[in-house]
Amino acid sequence: MMYARWHYSRAGALGSAVFALAACSSPDAPTPVPWHQLEAPGPSPRWAHAAVFDPKRRDVVLFGGFGAGNEIWLFSFKSRTWIRVDAPNGPTPRASPNAVADPTRDRIVVFGGVAAAGVTNEMWAFDLATHAWSTLPTGPAPRWDAGIATDGARAWIYGGFAPGLVGLDDLWEFDLASNRWTELPEPSPKPIARTNMGLAEWNGSLYMTGGHDARGDTPGTWRYDLTQHAWQQLSPSDTPRAGAHSATDVDRRCGDLILAGGDHDDGVGVATTDYLLLTSTPRFVYAAGSGPFAPRRHATLVMDQATRELLLFGGIEGSATVYGDTWLSRLGNCP
């Protein structure tokens, strides 16, 4: 299966792209979002890495991925530069981990992924002030390519692949203050097992869209009420233009989940940007245009919520084109 082969190999050839969004023609679409490439040196080309935003320093914190070691990279939105941090006694290199920022404790928390020894459920914390790693109690069953969301006090993990490309459909909550996991109930109806989806927390609910299991795309959009502990399938107008593997982040001023790039069935990549509006009647809004840039999947998208600036890094297209490019953009009006 192409998906499994790509994930257990290190791709080598580099590609380049010009990533720009054209002006939007629909009155419901957001204002134009032009991208420009940062020419400063940065991380090695990689894909299936994790990246989160450090609001205290206005840094992107990047870790892992195929093509990477166990270093941390920090990108400053203020200075427009990348800095490499080689911290001892940290996790081994791994791809497809999940990570969230924990601003209250000035750290990031990293869970799971594929390491040389296999799929893991290790938990690690990286102190953003001292640049020191520490271990946390292990999490749920080992997995990779799971979905993750956070509200700054808690994190939620859904699904992912267990060893052997077995799709999972469990939902876990991680309390950042106590470092404790709790499996949340999921009475029927509920989504089928999936991986590589978009996942966001907004106003006491989780929103999940797209993704796939080992057989291919798993379409559909769902909302999980964190108080009632119940899933509800949604029927938003339109659908995301990528089935899975999009780079995602939440625009908390506007209340939407941004999805950049991605593909369908691990073979048909896209270079689009979509917005899932997290309202009582969710809908998708498209940023018009899709280039000219090479489609990519397994990139990361990080937003500076204060300035509404976006950073897109890395990703892969096909089985051999791995990107190490950095792209910046600033959002305009809300969709």
Sequence and secondary structure as in RCSB ss.txt:
>XXXX:A:sequence
MMYARWHYSRAGALGSAVFALAACSSPDAPTPVPWHQLEAPGPSPRWAHAAVFDPKRRDVVLFGGFGAGNEIWLF
SFKSRTWIRVDAPNGPTPRASPNAVADPTRDRIVVFGGVAAAGVTNEMWAFDLATHAWSTLPTGPAPRWDAGIAT
DGARAWIYGGFAPGLVGLDDLWEFDLASNRWTELPEPSPKPIARTNMGLAEWNGSLYMTGGHDARGDTPGTWRYD
LTQHAWQQLSPSDTPRAGAHSATDVDRRCGDLILAGGDHDDGVGVATTDYLLLTSTPRFVYAAGSGPFAPRRHAT
LVMDQATRELLLFGGIEGSATVYGDTWLSRLGNCP
>XXXX:A:secstr
 HHHHHHTS    B           STTS S   EEEE S    S BS EEEEETTTTEEEEE  BT  S EEEE
ETTTTEEEEE  SS    EES EEEEEGGGTEEEEEEEEETTEEEEEEEEEETTT  EEEE   SS  BS EEEE
 SSEEEEE  EETTTEE   EEEEETTTTEEEE    SS     BS EEEEETTEEEEE  EETTEE   EEEEE
TTTTEEEEE  BS  S SB  EEEEETTTTEEEEE  EETTTEE   EEEEE SSS EEEEES  TTS   BS E
EEEETTTTEEEEEEEEETTTEEEEEEEEEE  S  
